[in-house]
Amino acid sequence: MLETSARLLRLLSLLQSRGDWRGADLAGRLGVGLRTVRRDIDRLRDLGYPVDATPGVAGGYRLGVGTALPPLLLDDEEAVAVAIGLHTAATGSVAGLEESSVRALAKLEQMLPARLRHRVTAFRAAAVPLTGPAPVTETVDPGLLTALAAACRDHRRLRLRYPGGDGLSVRTVEPHRLAHTHRRWYLLAWDVDRDDWRTFRADRIQGPVDPPGARFTPRTPPSGDVAAYISQAISSAPYRYQARILFEAPIEAVARRSSPTAGRLEAHGADACLFHTGSDSLETLALHVAAKGFPFRVLDPPELIPVLRDLADRLSVAAEAGPGGPVRP
């Protein structure tokens, strides 16, 4: 039979795990009688937990809603998941929740055992946000992210299995920072074999990461603004054409119609901004820029200008023809 304090924690955990419990079921789980269950329910109420009771044969107990939030019981993985979620919100990923997320994260970390605080602290040291709206679609194993974050913090080499143009390869890297949008996580690292900085999508890393390797001396980052560098790397650098567009609109307005994975924005006065983006197709680039809906000028590449003229002519013909109008040969 469980001791009283341990039994109360077990009872609380059961009540938090699902909505309704019959008294007999709780008694069976705890190995006690119904009278003991009722006494323990009263003790939980004295501690501030609102436990509702329904009399009768079909009655039972459920954890209700109170005027204050009592302590919650979380297992190891739940605690790490909550801390990571709070950290993400604290960095501005969820507008309006930054300050309260920081307070909640500080309280949670104070109570975490050392083995869990070590994992969460790795995230705080290694992760930077890339702001911008985008839906969450790709999922990454939290264990992989904690391993990457710990390697960033401890300056330990990693061997990653990563798909590329020539198939799956093993990459030896020196991790520097993790960065995230609402949609994806990225790792900025020095690629030892390619002797250059590389940005890796975390959701594309294959299988479990090998145990950390030798320590390394951190290199000078490729840019003083890591977030801007990664945004540029994932939105422009991989493509044949790199474009610089001057939008005649405030950066806040353009940002609402863009994302860090589509291009990097840079303020250019109060009423304009520069948009750095890229594509393997000039036609796709023209459509992408025009679809933003703001007046703009092309700074680079010059080859984009005749493509925009051709697009404008075709759109003009379509607009003049109207619904059901003749198609110009």
C-alpha positions as CSV (number, residue, x, y, z in Angstrom):
1,M,0.0,0.0,0.0
2,L,1.3,3.5,-0.8
3,E,2.2,5.9,1.9
4,T,-0.1,8.9,2.3
5,S,2.0,11.5,0.6
6,A,3.0,9.2,-2.3
7,R,-0.7,8.1,-2.6
8,L,-1.9,11.7,-2.9
9,L,0.6,12.3,-5.7
10,R,-0.6,9.2,-7.4
11,L,-4.2,10.1,-7.0
12,L,-3.6,13.6,-8.4
13,S,-1.8,12.1,-11.4
14,L,-4.7,9.8,-12.1
15,L,-7.2,12.7,-11.9
16,Q,-5.1,14.8,-14.3
17,S,-4.8,11.9,-16.8
18,R,-8.5,11.8,-17.8
19,G,-11.8,13.4,-17.2
20,D,-13.9,11.1,-15.0
21,W,-13.1,8.4,-12.5
22,R,-15.4,6.1,-10.5
23,G,-14.5,5.9,-6.9
24,A,-14.0,2.1,-7.2
25,D,-11.6,2.5,-10.0
26,L,-9.5,4.9,-8.1
27,A,-9.5,2.6,-5.1
28,G,-8.4,-0.3,-7.2
29,R,-5.6,1.7,-8.8
30,L,-4.3,2.9,-5.4
31,G,-4.9,-0.4,-3.5
32,V,-7.1,1.2,-0.8
33,G,-10.7,1.3,0.2
34,L,-13.4,3.8,-0.9
35,R,-13.3,5.5,2.5
36,T,-9.5,6.2,2.1
37,V,-10.2,7.6,-1.4
38,R,-12.7,10.0,0.0
39,R,-10.3,11.2,2.7
40,D,-7.6,11.7,0.1
41,I,-10.0,13.7,-2.1
42,D,-10.7,15.9,0.8
43,R,-6.9,16.4,1.4
44,L,-6.5,17.4,-2.3
45,R,-9.3,20.0,-1.9
46,D,-7.5,21.4,1.2
47,L,-4.4,21.8,-0.9
48,G,-6.3,23.9,-3.5
49,Y,-7.2,21.2,-6.1
50,P,-10.9,21.6,-7.1
51,V,-12.1,18.0,-7.2
52,D,-15.8,17.7,-8.2
53,A,-17.8,14.7,-7.0
54,T,-21.0,13.3,-8.5
55,P,-23.1,11.0,-6.2
56,G,-24.9,7.9,-7.2
57,V,-24.1,4.6,-9.0
58,A,-22.9,6.4,-12.1
59,G,-21.1,9.1,-10.1
60,G,-17.4,9.6,-9.6
61,Y,-14.7,12.2,-9.4
62,R,-13.1,14.7,-11.8
63,L,-10.6,17.5,-11.5
64,G,-12.6,20.7,-11.8
65,V,-11.7,24.3,-12.6
66,G,-10.7,26.5,-9.6
67,T,-10.0,30.2,-9.1
68,A,-6.2,29.6,-8.9
69,L,-3.9,27.1,-10.7
70,P,-2.5,24.5,-8.4
71,P,0.7,22.6,-9.1
72,L,0.7,20.2,-12.0
73,L,2.4,16.8,-12.1
74,L,4.5,16.3,-15.3
75,D,6.7,13.4,-16.3
76,D,10.2,14.1,-17.7
77,E,9.3,14.3,-21.3
78,E,6.2,16.5,-20.6
79,A,8.3,18.9,-18.5
80,V,10.9,19.2,-21.3
81,A,8.2,19.7,-23.9
82,V,6.5,22.4,-21.8
83,A,9.8,24.2,-21.3
84,I,10.7,24.1,-25.0
85,G,7.2,25.4,-25.9
86,L,7.6,28.2,-23.4
87,H,11.0,29.1,-24.7
88,T,9.7,29.2,-28.3
89,A,6.9,31.6,-27.1
90,A,9.3,33.7,-25.1
91,T,11.4,34.4,-28.2
92,G,8.4,36.0,-29.9
93,S,7.0,33.1,-31.9
94,V,3.6,33.7,-30.4
95,A,2.8,37.4,-30.3
96,G,1.8,38.8,-26.9
97,L,3.0,35.9,-24.8
98,E,6.7,36.7,-24.5
99,E,6.8,38.2,-21.0
100,S,4.4,35.7,-19.4
101,S,6.3,32.8,-21.1
102,V,9.6,34.0,-19.7
103,R,8.1,34.1,-16.2
104,A,6.6,30.7,-16.5
105,L,9.8,29.3,-17.9
106,A,11.8,30.7,-15.1
107,K,9.5,29.0,-12.5
108,L,9.6,25.7,-14.3
109,E,13.4,25.7,-14.7
110,Q,13.7,26.4,-11.0
111,M,11.8,23.2,-10.2
112,L,13.4,21.0,-12.8
113,P,15.9,18.3,-11.7
114,A,19.4,18.8,-12.9
115,R,19.1,16.1,-15.6
116,L,16.2,18.0,-17.2
117,R,17.4,21.5,-16.6
118,H,20.6,20.6,-18.5
119,R,18.5,19.8,-21.6
120,V,16.4,22.9,-21.5
121,T,19.3,25.2,-20.8
122,A,20.9,23.9,-24.0
123,F,17.9,25.3,-25.9
124,R,18.1,28.7,-24.4
125,A,21.8,28.9,-25.3
126,A,21.6,27.6,-28.8
127,A,18.3,28.6,-30.3
128,V,17.5,31.9,-32.1
129,P,14.2,32.8,-33.7
130,L,13.7,33.8,-37.3
131,T,10.5,35.9,-37.1
132,G,7.7,35.8,-39.6
133,P,4.4,34.0,-40.1
134,A,4.3,30.4,-41.4
135,P,2.2,27.4,-40.5
136,V,3.7,24.6,-38.4
137,T,4.0,21.6,-40.8
138,E,7.3,19.8,-40.3
139,T,7.9,17.9,-37.1
140,V,11.2,17.2,-35.5
141,D,12.0,14.7,-32.7
142,P,12.6,16.7,-29.5
143,G,15.4,14.3,-28.7
144,L,17.2,15.3,-31.9
145,L,16.8,19.0,-31.1
146,T,18.1,18.6,-27.5
147,A,21.2,16.7,-28.9
148,L,21.9,19.4,-31.4
149,A,21.4,22.1,-28.8
150,A,23.7,20.4,-26.4
151,A,26.4,20.0,-29.1
152,C,26.1,23.7,-29.8
153,R,26.5,24.6,-26.2
154,D,29.3,22.1,-25.4
155,H,31.3,22.7,-28.7
156,R,31.2,19.0,-29.6
157,R,31.5,17.7,-33.1
158,L,28.6,15.7,-34.6
159,R,28.2,13.2,-37.4
160,L,24.9,13.7,-39.3
161,R,23.3,11.6,-42.0
162,Y,21.9,14.2,-44.3
163,P,20.4,13.9,-47.8
164,G,21.9,16.0,-50.6
165,G,21.9,16.2,-54.4
166,D,24.1,13.1,-54.5
167,G,22.1,11.1,-52.0
168,L,22.5,10.4,-48.3
169,S,25.9,11.3,-46.9
170,V,27.6,11.5,-43.5
171,R,28.6,15.0,-42.6
172,T,31.0,15.9,-39.8
173,V,30.0,19.3,-38.4
174,E,30.9,21.7,-35.7
175,P,27.4,23.0,-34.5
176,H,27.1,26.7,-33.8
177,R,23.4,27.7,-33.3
178,L,19.9,26.4,-33.8
179,A,17.3,28.7,-35.4
180,H,13.6,28.3,-35.9
181,T,10.7,29.7,-37.8
182,H,7.1,28.7,-37.0
183,R,7.6,26.0,-39.6
184,R,11.1,24.5,-39.3
185,W,14.2,24.2,-37.2
186,Y,17.6,24.8,-38.7
187,L,21.2,24.1,-37.6
188,L,24.0,26.4,-38.5
189,A,27.3,24.5,-38.4
190,W,30.8,24.4,-39.9
191,D,31.0,21.5,-42.3
192,V,34.4,20.0,-41.7
193,D,34.5,18.0,-45.0
194,R,33.4,21.0,-47.2
195,D,35.4,23.5,-45.2
196,D,32.6,26.0,-45.1
197,W,29.5,27.1,-43.1
198,R,26.3,25.2,-43.9
199,T,22.7,25.4,-42.8
200,F,20.9,22.1,-42.2
201,R,17.1,21.5,-41.9
202,A,16.6,19.5,-38.7
203,D,13.7,17.6,-40.1
204,R,15.9,16.2,-42.9
205,I,18.6,14.8,-40.6
206,Q,18.2,11.0,-40.8
207,G,18.1,8.6,-37.9
208,P,19.6,9.1,-34.4
209,V,22.6,11.3,-34.1
210,D,25.8,9.6,-33.3
211,P,27.2,10.3,-29.8
212,P,29.1,13.7,-29.6
213,G,32.6,13.6,-30.8
214,A,35.7,15.7,-29.9
215,R,35.5,19.2,-28.6
216,F,36.3,22.0,-31.0
217,T,37.4,25.6,-30.7
218,P,34.4,27.8,-31.8
219,R,35.0,29.6,-35.1
220,T,34.1,33.2,-35.7
221,P,30.4,33.2,-36.9
222,P,29.9,34.0,-40.6
223,S,27.9,37.0,-39.6
224,G,27.2,39.2,-36.6
225,D,23.5,38.6,-37.1
226,V,23.0,34.9,-37.1
227,A,19.3,35.0,-37.7
228,A,19.7,37.2,-40.8
229,Y,22.5,35.0,-42.1
230,I,20.4,31.8,-41.8
231,S,17.4,33.5,-43.4
232,Q,19.6,34.6,-46.3
233,A,21.0,31.1,-46.6
234,I,17.7,29.3,-46.8
235,S,15.9,31.8,-49.0
236,S,18.4,33.1,-51.5
237,A,21.8,31.4,-51.5
238,P,20.8,28.0,-52.8
239,Y,19.3,29.4,-56.0
240,R,20.6,30.4,-59.4
241,Y,19.2,33.9,-59.2
242,Q,19.6,36.2,-56.2
243,A,17.3,39.2,-56.2
244,R,17.2,42.5,-54.3
245,I,13.8,44.2,-54.4
246,L,13.0,47.6,-53.0
247,F,9.5,47.6,-51.8
248,E,7.9,51.1,-51.3
249,A,6.1,50.0,-48.1
250,P,7.0,49.8,-44.4
251,I,8.9,46.6,-43.4
252,E,6.1,45.7,-41.0
253,A,3.5,45.7,-43.8
254,V,5.7,43.5,-46.1
255,A,6.6,41.2,-43.3
256,R,2.9,40.2,-42.9
257,R,3.0,38.9,-46.4
258,S,6.3,37.1,-46.2
259,S,8.3,34.6,-44.2
260,P,12.0,34.1,-43.4
261,T,12.0,31.0,-45.7
262,A,10.8,33.1,-48.6
263,G,13.3,36.0,-48.2
264,R,15.1,38.3,-45.9
265,L,13.7,41.8,-45.2
266,E,15.8,44.8,-44.3
267,A,14.5,48.2,-43.3
268,H,15.2,51.0,-45.7
269,G,13.9,54.1,-44.0
270,A,10.4,54.4,-42.5
271,D,8.4,53.7,-45.6
272,A,10.5,51.3,-47.6
273,C,12.4,48.0,-47.2
274,L,14.8,45.7,-49.1
275,F,13.7,42.2,-49.9
276,H,16.5,39.6,-50.5
277,T,15.2,36.4,-52.1
278,G,16.1,33.9,-54.7
279,S,14.8,31.4,-57.3
280,D,16.0,29.1,-60.0
281,S,13.4,30.6,-62.3
282,L,13.0,34.3,-63.3
283,E,9.3,33.8,-64.1
284,T,8.7,32.3,-60.6
285,L,10.7,35.2,-59.1
286,A,8.6,37.8,-61.0
287,L,5.3,36.3,-59.8
288,H,6.5,35.9,-56.2
289,V,7.5,39.6,-56.0
290,A,4.5,40.9,-57.8
291,A,2.1,38.9,-55.6
292,K,3.2,40.8,-52.5
293,G,0.9,43.6,-53.6
294,F,3.3,46.6,-53.0
295,P,5.0,49.0,-55.4
296,F,8.6,47.9,-56.0
297,R,11.8,48.5,-57.9
298,V,14.2,45.8,-59.0
299,L,17.8,46.4,-57.9
300,D,19.1,42.9,-58.9
301,P,19.2,41.0,-61.1
302,P,18.7,43.1,-64.2
303,E,17.5,40.1,-66.1
304,L,14.3,40.2,-64.1
305,I,13.1,43.4,-65.6
306,P,12.3,42.1,-69.1
307,V,10.5,39.1,-67.5
308,L,8.4,41.5,-65.5
309,R,7.5,43.5,-68.7
310,D,6.4,40.3,-70.4
311,L,4.3,39.3,-67.4
312,A,2.7,42.8,-67.3
313,D,1.9,42.6,-71.1
314,R,0.2,39.2,-70.6
315,L,-1.7,40.3,-67.6
316,S,-2.9,43.4,-69.5
317,V,-4.1,41.4,-72.4
318,A,-6.0,39.1,-70.1
319,A,-7.6,42.0,-68.3
320,E,-8.6,43.8,-71.5
321,A,-10.2,40.6,-72.9
322,G,-12.5,40.2,-70.0
323,P,-14.6,37.1,-69.2
324,G,-15.2,35.1,-72.4
325,G,-13.4,37.5,-74.6
326,P,-11.3,36.5,-77.6
327,V,-7.8,35.2,-77.1
328,R,-5.2,37.2,-78.9
329,P,-2.9,35.0,-81.0
